[in-house]
Amino acid sequence: MAIGFLFLGDATSPLTILVTHDNVTKAVFANVVPSKGTSHAYAERALAANITLLGHKRVRIQSDPEPAILDVKNKARQHTMT
């Protein structure tokens, strides 16, 4: 599974999207999120919901090493383990 942020729009109306691609099922999720990172809990919950929906027992999440996406990944992991 690979995740990353995608940015659309312009300076006056930016749009931040969390993109998730599952290598096994080839499913792609695109969740519009309020901001990059976990300043708002929606991004981590959306990723956790995507993982749960796919139903895999184990998941390896690949991403860029930027702090914002790593934070989302780690917090989503906590949501799926509970």
MOPE-V14324 format. One record per residue. N is the residue number from 1. NEAR is the number of other C-alpha atoms within 12 Angstrom. Layout:
n = (N | N)
near = (NEAR | NEAR)
This chain:
n = (1 | 2 | 3 | 4 | 5 | 6 | 7 | 8 | 9 | 10 | 11 | 12 | 13 | 14 | 15 | 16 | 17 | 18 | 19 | 20 | 21 | 22 | 23 | 24 | 25 | 26 | 27 | 28 | 29 | 30 | 31 | 32 | 33 | 34 | 35 | 36 | 37 | 38 | 39 | 40 | 41 | 42 | 43 | 44 | 45 | 46 | 47 | 48 | 49 | 50 | 51 | 52 | 53 | 54 | 55 | 56 | 57 | 58 | 59 | 60 | 61 | 62 | 63 | 64 | 65 | 66 | 67 | 68 | 69 | 70 | 71 | 72 | 73 | 74 | 75 | 76 | 77 | 78 | 79 | 80 | 81 | 82)
near = (26 | 27 | 37 | 35 | 33 | 21 | 21 | 15 | 11 | 9 | 9 | 7 | 10 | 16 | 20 | 24 | 27 | 37 | 29 | 34 | 27 | 25 | 17 | 15 | 15 | 12 | 18 | 22 | 27 | 23 | 29 | 24 | 29 | 22 | 24 | 30 | 29 | 25 | 16 | 17 | 21 | 25 | 38 | 37 | 26 | 32 | 45 | 33 | 23 | 33 | 34 | 20 | 17 | 24 | 15 | 18 | 11 | 14 | 24 | 18 | 26 | 21 | 23 | 16 | 14 | 16 | 16 | 24 | 32 | 25 | 25 | 37 | 39 | 25 | 26 | 30 | 25 | 17 | 22 | 25 | 15 | 9)
